[in-house]
Every structure is written in structure tokens, then in C-alpha cells.
Amino acid sequence: MTEPAGSLRLCRIEDLADPGTRGFALRTARGVVDIFVVRHADTVLAFENHCPHTGSPLDWMPDQFLNLDRTLIQCATHAALFRIDDGFCVSGPCAGQALTPFPLALSDGWVLADAEQVL
């Protein structure tokens, strides 16, 4: 499979634990955007790294975005909990809101930032 032109390789899918996360700072037309990639089974998604409640980063340590049992994304600031599969907040001060998705592609085992988003 050929990578889309201009896509940015972020990491290999096998470099992510299952479930696991990793953060990235990407240059985009909007400026630098902090995102994180989350893997669960064969699904890999990305979200912008900011809580919908305060805008603060979600990770409590570098690349640590999941709660202790690794079933939900957790905000380090207010302990809000978000579903991995869609970023919907199920608990906390932003319940009912959702994380902002960031488009990804997968190609030959690589997790790629969408070519239309990165510079």
C-alpha cells in the first residue's frame, strides 16, 4: 500500500501498547497542534491533546493518557474520563462533551498524520 503524498509517519502500530498512547506535536496550517494517538486492538485513533473543559493537556506524564486500568482516556487536571473509541466524555466536569478528533491513516504498519493536516 502506498502512503498518501505528504503524510507524516508518526510511529509503527506495533510501537504502541495495546491499549496504549503516545503524544506528538505537529506543525499544521493552524500552527503547532498537540495530539495523541491511542491504540485499542487493531484500531488507532488520534485526538487533540486538550480537555474540552479547560483546554489543559490531558496527559499526566509524557505519553500517559489512559486511566490506571487502561480502559478510558483520563484528563490529568480534573480526572474527566473519555471513551477510547470516540473521545466522548462519560464522567467529570465536561460530561457529554467530546475530545477533538485528529485524522490519521494507516499504511503498511505505519500510523500516519493526515496529509491535508500537516505541513
Summary of the structure (lengths in Angstrom):
residues: 119
radius of gyration: 13.8
end to end distance: 22.2
largest distance: 42.6
contacts: 362
relative contact order: 0.27
helix: 3%
strand: 45%
